[in-house]
Amino acid sequence: MSISTSVVADLADVLPQLRPQVYFKSSLTALSHAMEDQVLANDDQPLVIATFQQERFYRQEAHRYRRIAALSSQVYVMAAPETEFQNASGIYEMIAFGNQDQLCWEWNLVVLGQRYSTCLACVELKNSTQLSMVEQLDMDQARPFEGIWTSDRQVSCKVAELLLQRIIHYRPELAAKVEQACQLYKLSNLSKVSQSNKGRKSTARKSKAKVNSLSKDCSQADPFAQRLVTYLQAGQHKLLRVYRSLAAQERKERLINSITMAIRQSLNTQEILKVAAQELGEAMAACRCLIYRCKSTDATVVLHHEFLRVHPSETFVQNCSTLVGQIWPLQKNPLFQTVSRHQVPVYSQPGSEFEELQLQQLAQQWQIWGWLMVPIAYQGQLLGIVELHQSAANAMAWQDDELALVDAIATQLAAALIQAETYANLEDLNQQLEALERTRSNLIAITGHELRTPLSTIQVCLESLNQEPDMMPEMRQIMLETALADAERLRKVIQDFLTLSNLESGRVDWSLETLPLQECIDLAISGIRSRHSQSEIPEIDFQLPADLPLVQVDGEWLVELLSKLLDNACKFTGAEGKVTIRARQNGGQMLEVTIADTGRGIEPSRLEAIFDRFYQEEGSLQRTVGGTGLGLAIGKQIVSGWGGRIWANSAGKNQGSEFHFTIPLIEHHPE
């Protein structure tokens, strides 16, 4: 059966005025070795009782106790077994106690000789704040214990009696040997262990008159040893300060590394801010952590990324409400104005400062007790803000190292945001480069086809006419007509290049005039029919309202636009198909014109791309119809020139298509 009280606690019952001190493990190790060396340096045959928290600690000192046992027959070693340690009588007595026994958290060593005595009785501080920090750093030598160390014989005898009681508890067969030790070293009679509690209280009453002198004796230990312990303790305190600094640095680096890892895993700005808010809020033990993008000129911002601490108290949860989705004031917040203007962190707590900053209403509404605002800035440009809020439930002032940590995270976030924006810009540039590469490839392919083919035909016809002067008149006429037709085709290709170049460079002088749409449509259709035979083009139908208002536009360019769209519709619609021209007012100061056909249609995913230069739906190398792919690009530039808009609709392949564009109009006023 385990014993639940510690030797230190039992000793305090007997000698209540003894004042325990805190010792670090390194100090206890030095004191224990000094006590053991004292035994080895004398031939006094002392009583030696040692307790080890675990068997592994005993194994580190077993060789010393074998040497001590050679000098005395009264040596007792106690430990919690892990592998081979067990109750045994050998060169010294081994006593095993349970893994849940209070001795597992104690450090006890008693030496009672005929001419000297000394003892250690300490219990480990398991709930120490220092210990939790040390455990994180795995610094075993800084484990703190509380207890006494003294050379007073009466105190040493009392500690020996308490330990001998435990020895008999675990190994009753040693009662005779223990009794012999009590007689030899003048200890109390321990034959009736069952009455130990009663005897302990009686001893306390009898010892009450001696307490003052015992306390005095405990404080007057060997001056040299006392100075040595003081030196060790001071050194350990210095180490603890170093450990705290290392712990703070390690926490800072861990947090920065976690955010850096998030940056490397994702260049998504929203994901970076989400991870940073969660990690920073946890590390700072804040009630709320907000991270948001903003500029110094923004009046408000909508909050999306928040860490909100969940507290077991219901009141706390209700008071510390989420701000996600809220419109957060910036320009009316003096803290933000200070941060934006000077780009330095601002930390404010309740009191006169809140009153001066006129933040009481906002602080009361959202239960903000402490308010830290840190800028996310890069080269003097404000990119965002980190806000940390404290509530009354977790009210404590942040330390300088914690504020430095938030500042370091803000610097890291600034670099991350710039990196993400740079990556987005690179993606845009890559897309533009890909578009330019497609344009270059299409230009080469189209130029090779649309320029080389007519040139080759013209060259063949002219060579034939030159080499055969006696060619039949009919054949000569065919050759001339073919060369003239291809020369005209070549002229149109070059004209399209020049037209698009002039439109894109803004070198076009627009001659705006007021005219009816019907007149321009008639001119465009006449041009189509003059270039194609009636059997080659589909039926062209009109659906124009009679009261259609006049338009204000450059007539020549409007005819050019209509010709391009009609030519495109006829090209992809067979002679059996139909092309329809419609017009309507769209409710504003614009007239919407639609040219619809029943031709091969366009894939919906390509409706935006068809207005790009040199675009060929079939591909530049797999075309069944001619053309440079510049007609719709020219049309887009023409419409943009007068402030209109052009777009296309199609349900897909072989389902026809519709092209829409808008023209500025002038309302018709009857006389």
C-alpha positions in Angstrom: 0.0 0.0 0.0 1.4 3.4 -1.0 2.0 6.3 1.4 0.4 9.5 0.2 2.2 12.1 2.4 5.7 13.3 1.8 8.5 13.3 4.3 8.6 17.1 4.1 4.9 17.3 5.0 5.3 14.9 7.9 8.4 16.8 9.1 6.3 20.1 9.0 3.8 18.5 11.3 6.5 17.7 13.8 8.5 20.9 13.4 6.0 23.5 12.0 8.4 26.4 12.3 11.0 24.9 9.9 11.1 27.1 6.8 11.5 25.1 3.5 13.5 26.6 0.6 13.5 26.0 -3.1 16.5 24.1 -4.5 17.2 23.2 -8.1 18.2 19.7 -9.1 21.8 20.8 -9.9 22.1 22.1 -6.3 20.7 18.9 -4.8 23.1 16.8 -6.8 26.0 18.8 -5.5 24.8 18.6 -1.9 24.2 14.9 -2.2 27.7 14.2 -3.6 29.2 16.4 -0.8 27.3 14.4 1.9 28.4 11.1 0.3 32.0 12.3 0.0 31.9 13.1 3.7 30.9 9.5 4.5 33.7 8.2 2.2 36.3 10.4 3.9 35.5 9.1 7.4 35.4 5.7 9.2 32.5 6.6 11.4 30.2 3.8 10.1 27.1 6.1 9.7 23.5 5.4 9.1 22.8 6.3 5.4 19.3 6.4 3.9 18.8 7.6 0.3 15.6 7.7 -1.8 15.7 7.9 -5.6 12.6 8.9 -7.6 13.2 6.3 -10.3 15.6 3.3 -10.8 17.4 5.1 -13.6 18.5 7.8 -11.1 19.7 5.2 -8.7 21.8 3.5 -11.4 23.8 6.7 -11.9 24.9 6.6 -8.2 25.0 2.8 -7.5 28.8 2.7 -7.6 29.1 5.3 -4.8 26.7 3.4 -2.6 28.7 0.2 -3.1 31.7 2.1 -1.7 29.7 3.5 1.2 28.3 0.1 2.1 31.9 -1.1 2.5 32.2 1.3 5.4 28.8 0.8 7.1 26.3 -2.0 7.5 23.4 0.5 8.0 22.9 1.6 4.4 19.4 1.8 2.9 18.6 2.6 -0.8 15.0 3.2 -1.8 13.8 3.6 -5.5 10.8 3.1 -7.7 11.6 0.0 -9.9 11.6 0.3 -13.7 13.5 -2.9 -14.8 15.6 -4.9 -12.3 15.4 -2.9 -9.0 13.6 -5.0 -6.3 13.5 -5.6 -2.5 16.8 -7.3 -1.7 19.4 -7.6 1.1 23.0 -7.5 -0.2 25.9 -5.3 0.5 23.1 -2.7 1.4 19.4 -2.9 1.8 17.3 -2.2 -1.3 13.7 -1.1 -0.8 11.3 -0.8 -3.8 8.2 1.4 -3.5 5.3 1.8 -5.9 5.3 4.0 -9.0 2.4 6.0 -7.4 4.0 6.4 -4.0 4.7 10.0 -2.9 8.4 9.1 -2.7 8.4 9.2 -6.6 8.4 13.0 -6.3 10.9 13.3 -3.4 14.6 13.7 -2.9 15.8 12.4 0.5 19.2 11.7 1.9 20.2 11.3 5.6 23.6 10.7 7.0 23.9 10.0 10.8 27.3 9.4 12.2 28.7 9.3 15.7 30.4 12.7 15.2 28.4 14.4 12.5 25.0 14.4 10.8 23.3 16.1 7.8 20.1 15.6 5.8 18.2 16.5 2.7 14.4 16.3 2.5 12.8 17.8 -0.6 9.7 17.3 -2.7 9.5 18.2 -6.4 7.3 21.2 -7.4 5.3 19.5 -10.1 3.0 22.5 -10.8 5.7 25.1 -11.0 5.6 27.6 -13.8 9.3 27.4 -14.1 9.0 23.6 -14.5 6.6 23.8 -17.4 9.0 26.2 -19.2 11.9 23.9 -18.5 10.1 20.9 -19.6 9.5 22.6 -23.0 13.3 23.0 -23.3 14.1 19.6 -21.8 16.4 21.1 -19.1 16.4 18.5 -16.4 18.9 20.3 -14.2 16.5 23.2 -13.6 13.8 21.1 -12.0 12.8 22.8 -8.7 12.3 21.1 -5.4 11.1 22.5 -2.1 12.4 21.3 1.3 15.3 21.6 3.8 19.0 20.9 3.9 20.6 21.0 7.4 23.3 19.6 9.6 21.2 19.9 12.7 21.3 16.5 14.4 17.8 16.6 15.9 16.3 17.5 12.5 18.4 14.8 10.8 17.3 12.2 13.4 13.6 13.1 12.8 14.0 12.7 9.0 15.8 9.4 9.6 12.9 8.2 11.8 10.3 9.1 9.1 12.3 7.3 6.4 12.9 4.2 8.6 9.1 4.1 9.2 8.7 3.9 5.4 11.3 1.2 5.2 9.5 -1.0 7.7 6.2 -0.3 5.8 7.6 -1.7 2.6 9.9 -4.4 4.1 8.5 -5.5 7.5 11.2 -8.2 7.7 13.8 -5.4 8.3 12.2 -4.4 11.7 15.0 -5.9 13.8 17.7 -4.3 11.7 15.9 -1.0 11.9 15.5 -1.3 15.7 19.2 -1.9 15.9 19.9 1.3 14.0 17.5 3.2 16.3 19.5 2.0 19.3 22.9 2.6 17.7 22.1 6.2 16.6 19.8 7.1 19.5 16.6 7.3 17.5 13.0 6.9 18.8 11.6 3.3 19.1 9.9 2.4 15.9 8.6 -1.1 16.9 5.0 0.1 16.8 4.6 1.5 13.4 0.8 1.4 13.5 0.9 4.2 16.1 3.2 6.4 14.1 0.7 9.2 13.6 -0.1 9.4 17.3 3.6 9.3 18.1 4.2 12.1 15.5 1.8 14.4 17.2 3.2 13.6 20.6 6.7 14.3 19.3 5.5 17.6 17.9 4.2 18.7 21.4 7.4 17.6 23.1 9.5 19.4 20.4 7.6 22.6 20.5 9.9 24.1 23.1 12.9 23.3 21.0 11.6 24.6 17.7 13.2 28.0 17.8 16.6 26.6 18.5 16.2 24.0 15.7 15.2 26.7 13.2 18.2 28.7 14.3 20.5 25.6 13.9 19.1 24.9 10.5 20.0 28.4 9.3 23.5 28.1 10.7 24.9 25.4 8.6 28.5 25.2 7.6 29.3 28.7 6.2 31.4 27.3 3.3 28.7 24.8 2.3 26.1 27.6 2.7 28.0 29.8 0.3 28.5 27.0 -2.1 24.7 26.3 -2.2 24.0 30.0 -2.6 26.4 30.2 -5.5 24.8 27.2 -7.2 21.3 28.6 -6.7 22.3 32.0 -8.1 23.9 30.2 -11.1 20.7 28.2 -11.6 18.6 31.4 -11.5 20.8 32.9 -14.2 20.3 29.7 -16.3 16.6 30.0 -15.9 16.6 33.5 -17.2 18.6 32.2 -20.2 16.0 29.4 -20.6 13.2 31.9 -20.6 14.9 34.0 -23.2 15.5 30.8 -25.3 11.9 29.8 -24.8 10.7 33.2 -26.0 13.1 33.0 -29.0 12.0 29.5 -29.8 8.3 30.5 -29.6 9.0 33.4 -31.9 10.9 31.3 -34.4 8.3 28.5 -34.3 5.5 31.0 -35.0 7.4 32.6 -37.8 8.3 29.2 -39.3 4.6 28.1 -39.2 3.6 31.3 -41.1 6.5 30.9 -43.5 5.4 27.3 -44.1 1.9 28.5 -44.9 3.4 31.0 -47.3 5.4 28.3 -49.0 2.5 25.9 -49.2 0.1 28.5 -50.6 0.6 31.9 -52.3 -3.1 32.6 -51.7 -3.3 35.8 -49.7 -6.5 34.8 -47.9 -5.0 31.5 -46.8 -1.9 33.3 -45.5 -3.9 35.8 -43.4 -6.1 33.0 -42.0 -3.2 30.9 -40.8 -1.4 33.9 -39.4 -4.5 35.1 -37.4 -4.9 31.6 -35.9 -1.3 31.1 -35.0 -0.6 34.6 -33.6 -3.8 34.6 -31.6 -2.9 31.3 -29.9 0.7 32.3 -29.2 -0.3 35.7 -27.7 -3.2 34.3 -25.6 -5.3 37.1 -27.0 -9.1 37.3 -26.7 -9.3 38.2 -30.4 -6.8 38.5 -33.2 -7.7 40.3 -36.5 -5.6 40.6 -39.6 -6.9 42.5 -42.6 -5.7 44.2 -45.8 -6.1 48.0 -46.0 -4.6 51.2 -47.3 -3.9 54.3 -45.3 -6.8 56.1 -47.1 -9.4 53.5 -46.4 -12.3 54.7 -44.3 -13.6 51.2 -43.4 -12.8 47.5 -44.0 -14.8 44.3 -43.9 -13.2 41.8 -41.6 -12.7 38.2 -42.8 -9.8 36.7 -40.8 -10.2 36.4 -37.0 -9.0 34.2 -34.1 -11.5 34.2 -31.3 -10.5 32.5 -28.0 -13.2 30.2 -26.6 -13.3 30.5 -22.8 -15.3 28.1 -20.5 -17.1 31.1 -19.0 -20.4 31.7 -20.7 -20.2 35.5 -20.0 -16.8 35.7 -21.7 -18.1 33.9 -24.8 -21.0 36.3 -25.1 -19.0 39.4 -24.5 -16.1 38.5 -26.8 -18.2 38.2 -29.9 -17.0 37.5 -33.4 -16.2 40.4 -35.7 -16.2 38.4 -39.0 -18.3 40.2 -41.6 -18.4 43.4 -39.6 -17.5 46.8 -41.2 -14.6 48.0 -39.1 -14.0 51.8 -38.9 -10.6 53.0 -39.7 -10.4 56.7 -40.3 -12.6 57.4 -37.2 -10.3 55.2 -35.1 -7.4 57.3 -33.7 -5.3 54.2 -33.1 -5.4 53.5 -36.8 -4.6 57.1 -37.7 -1.5 56.9 -35.5 -0.4 53.6 -36.9 -1.1 54.7 -40.5 0.7 58.1 -40.1 3.8 56.9 -38.2 3.8 53.1 -39.1 4.7 52.1 -35.6 2.8 49.7 -33.2 0.3 51.2 -30.8 -0.7 49.5 -27.6 -3.6 51.0 -25.5 -5.2 50.0 -22.3 -8.4 51.3 -20.6 -8.4 54.5 -18.6 -7.6 58.0 -19.5 -5.9 56.9 -22.7 -9.1 55.4 -24.0 -11.0 58.5 -23.1 -8.6 60.8 -24.9 -8.7 58.5 -28.0 -12.5 58.5 -27.9 -12.6 54.7 -28.2 -14.8 54.0 -25.2 -17.9 53.2 -27.3 -16.2 50.8 -29.6 -14.3 49.2 -26.7 -17.5 48.7 -24.7 -19.4 47.3 -27.6 -16.8 44.6 -28.3 -15.5 44.2 -24.8 -11.9 45.3 -25.6 -9.8 45.8 -22.5 -6.4 46.0 -24.1 -5.9 47.0 -27.8 -2.7 46.4 -29.8 -2.5 47.6 -33.4 0.6 46.8 -35.5 1.1 47.9 -39.1 1.9 45.5 -42.0 4.0 47.8 -44.1 6.5 47.4 -46.9 8.9 50.3 -48.0 6.7 52.9 -46.4 3.5 51.5 -47.9 0.7 50.3 -45.6 -0.5 46.9 -46.7 -2.7 45.9 -43.7 -3.1 45.7 -39.9 -2.7 43.2 -37.2 -5.0 43.8 -34.2 -4.9 42.0 -30.9 -7.7 42.5 -28.3 -7.7 41.6 -24.6 -10.8 41.2 -22.6 -11.3 41.6 -18.9 -11.1 37.8 -18.5 -7.6 37.6 -19.9 -6.4 41.0 -18.8 -2.6 41.1 -18.5 0.0 43.4 -20.0 2.0 42.0 -22.9 5.7 41.9 -22.4 8.3 43.6 -24.6 9.4 40.3 -26.1 5.7 39.5 -27.0 5.3 42.9 -28.7 8.5 42.3 -30.6 7.1 38.9 -31.7 4.0 40.5 -33.1 6.1 43.1 -34.9 8.3 40.4 -36.4 5.1 38.5 -37.6 3.8 41.7 -39.2 7.1 42.1 -41.1 6.9 38.5 -42.3 3.3 39.1 -43.4 4.4 42.2 -45.3 6.9 40.1 -47.2 4.3 37.4 -47.8 1.7 39.8 -49.2 4.3 41.4 -51.5 5.4 38.0 -52.6 1.8 36.9 -53.3 1.1 40.1 -55.3 4.3 39.7 -57.2 3.3 36.1 -58.1 -0.1 37.3 -59.2 1.5 39.9 -61.4 3.9 37.3 -62.8 0.9 35.1 -63.6 -0.7 38.0 -65.5 2.5 38.7 -67.3 2.9 35.0 -68.2 -0.7 35.0 -69.6 0.1 38.1 -71.7 3.3 36.5 -72.9 1.4 33.4 -73.8 -1.1 35.5 -75.7 1.7 37.3 -77.5 3.3 33.9 -78.4 0.0 32.7 -79.8 -0.4 36.0 -81.8 3.2 35.6 -83.1 2.5 31.9 -84.2 -0.8 32.8 -85.8 0.7 35.8 -87.5 3.5 33.6 -89.0 1.0 30.9 -90.1 -1.6 33.4 -91.5 1.1 35.5 -93.2 2.5 32.4 -94.8 -0.9 31.4 -96.1 -2.7 34.6 -96.9 0.4 36.3 -98.4 2.3 33.5 -100.0 -0.6 31.9 -101.7 -1.8 34.9 -103.7 1.8 35.8 -104.5 2.5 32.3 -105.8 -0.6 32.5 -108.0 0.3 35.9 -109.3 3.9 34.7 -110.0 2.7 31.6 -111.9 0.2 33.6 -114.1 2.8 36.3 -115.0 5.5 33.7 -115.8 3.0 31.8 -118.0 2.1 35.0 -119.9 5.7 35.9 -120.3 6.9 32.5 -121.5 4.0 31.8 -123.9 3.4 34.9 -126.0 1.3 32.9 -128.4 -1.1 31.8 -125.6 -4.7 31.6 -126.7 -6.7 34.8 -126.0 -9.2 32.9 -123.8 -6.4 31.4 -121.6 -4.6 34.8 -121.5 -7.8 36.4 -120.1 -8.2 33.8 -117.4 -4.5 34.2 -116.4 -5.0 38.0 -116.1 -8.2 37.8 -114.1 -6.7 35.3 -111.7 -3.6 37.5 -111.1 -5.8 40.6 -110.6 -8.1 38.7 -108.2 -5.2 37.5 -106.1 -3.6 40.9 -106.2 -6.8 42.4 -104.8 -6.9 39.7 -102.1 -3.3 40.6 -101.2 -4.2 44.3 -101.1 -7.0 43.6 -98.6 -4.8 41.5 -96.3 -2.2 44.4 -96.2 -5.0 46.9 -95.8 -6.4 45.0 -92.8 -3.0 45.0 -91.1 -2.7 48.7 -91.6 -6.3 49.4 -90.5 -5.8 47.5 -87.2 -2.5 49.1 -86.6 -4.0 52.6 -87.0 -7.0 51.8 -84.8 -4.8 50.3 -82.0 -2.4 53.2 -82.1 -5.1 55.8 -82.0 -4.1 57.4 -85.3 -7.7 57.5 -86.6 -9.5 60.8 -87.0 -13.2 60.1 -86.4 -15.6 62.2 -88.6 -18.9 61.9 -86.6 -22.1 62.6 -88.5 -25.8 62.0 -88.1 -27.2 59.4 -90.4 -29.8 56.6 -90.6 -28.6 53.0 -89.8 -30.5 51.7 -92.8 -28.3 53.6 -95.2 -25.1 52.1 -93.8 -26.6 48.6 -93.9 -27.5 48.9 -97.5 -24.0 50.0 -98.4 -22.5 47.1 -96.5 -24.8 44.5 -98.2 -24.1 46.0 -101.6 -20.4 45.5 -101.0 -21.0 41.9 -100.0 -23.0 41.1 -103.1 -20.5 42.8 -105.4 -17.8 40.5 -104.1 -19.8 37.3 -104.2 -22.2 35.7 -106.6 -25.8 35.4 -105.4 -25.5 31.6 -105.2 -22.6 31.8 -102.8 -24.2 33.9 -100.0 -27.1 33.0 -97.7 -30.3 35.0 -97.5 -30.0 38.3 -95.7 -33.1 39.5 -93.9 -33.9 42.9 -92.3 -35.8 43.4 -89.0 -35.5 47.1 -88.4 -38.2 49.2 -86.7 -39.7 52.0 -88.8 -39.2 54.6 -86.1 -35.5 53.8 -85.6 -33.7 57.0 -84.5 -30.6 58.4 -86.2 -27.2 57.5 -85.1 -24.2 59.7 -84.5 -21.1 57.9 -85.8 -18.4 57.9 -88.5 -20.4 56.5 -91.5 -17.3 55.1 -93.3 -16.2 53.1 -90.2 -19.8 51.9 -89.5 -20.0 50.5 -93.0 -16.6 48.9 -92.5 -17.8 47.3 -89.3 -21.1 46.0 -90.9 -19.1 44.7 -93.8 -16.7 42.8 -91.6 -19.6 41.2 -89.5 -21.7 40.4 -92.6 -18.7 39.0 -94.4 -17.9 36.8 -91.3 -21.5 35.6 -91.1 -21.7 34.7 -94.8 -18.3 32.9 -94.6 -19.5 30.5 -91.9 -23.1 30.1 -93.1 -23.9 28.1 -96.2 -25.9 29.4 -99.1 -28.9 27.5 -97.7 -28.6 29.4 -94.4 -29.9 32.8 -93.3 -28.4 36.0 -91.9 -30.7 38.4 -90.0 -30.0 42.0 -89.1 -31.9 43.5 -86.1 -31.7 46.8 -84.2 -33.4 48.1 -81.1 -32.9 50.8 -78.4 -31.5 49.3 -75.3 -33.0 51.8 -72.9 -30.1 54.2 -72.9 -28.5 56.6 -75.4 -27.2 53.6 -77.4 -28.7 51.6 -80.3 -28.0 47.9 -80.2 -27.5 46.2 -83.6 -27.5 42.4 -83.9 -26.3 40.3 -86.8 -27.4 36.7 -86.4 -26.7 33.7 -88.6 -27.6 30.0 -88.7 -24.1 28.9 -89.5 -21.6 26.6 -87.7 -21.7 28.5 -84.4 -19.0 29.1 -81.7 -18.1 27.1 -78.6 -19.2 29.2 -75.6 -15.7 29.0 -74.0 -14.2 30.8 -77.0 -16.7 33.7 -77.2 -14.2 36.1 -75.6 -11.2 34.9 -77.6 -12.7 35.4 -81.1 -12.1 39.2 -80.8 -8.3 38.7 -80.4 -6.0 39.4 -83.2 -5.3 36.6 -85.7 -7.8 34.3 -83.9 -8.9 31.4 -86.0 -11.5 29.1 -84.4 -10.3 26.1 -86.5 -6.7 26.9 -85.9 -4.4 28.6 -88.2 -3.1 25.4 -89.8 -6.5 23.6 -90.1 -8.7 26.1 -91.9 -11.4 25.4 -94.3 -12.1 29.1 -95.0 -9.7 31.9 -95.7 -9.1 35.1 -93.8 -6.5 36.7 -91.6 -8.4 36.5 -88.3 -8.3 40.3 -88.1 -11.9 41.1 -89.0 -13.4 40.9 -85.5 -10.4 42.5 -83.9 -10.8 45.5 -86.3 -14.6 45.5 -85.5 -13.8 45.6 -81.7 -11.5 48.6 -82.2 -14.0 50.5 -84.3 -16.8 50.0 -81.7 -14.4 51.1 -78.9 -13.6 54.2 -80.9 -17.1 55.6 -80.5 -17.6 54.4 -76.9 -19.7 51.3 -77.7 -19.5 47.7 -76.8 -19.3 44.5 -78.9 -20.0 40.9 -77.9 -21.1 37.5 -79.3 -23.5 34.8 -78.2 -23.7 31.2 -79.4 -25.2 28.0 -78.1 -22.4 26.0 -79.5 -21.3 24.1 -82.7 -23.8 24.2 -85.6 -26.3 26.3 -83.6 -25.6 29.6 -85.2 -24.2 32.8 -83.6 -25.2 36.3 -82.8 -22.9 39.4 -82.9 -24.1 42.5 -81.0 -22.7 46.0 -80.9 -23.9 49.4 -79.7 -23.9 52.8 -81.5 -24.5 56.3 -80.0 -27.9 57.6 -81.2 -29.7 60.9 -81.6 -33.3 60.9 -80.7 -35.6 61.7 -83.6 -37.8 64.8 -83.1 -40.6 65.1 -85.7 -41.1 68.5 -87.2 
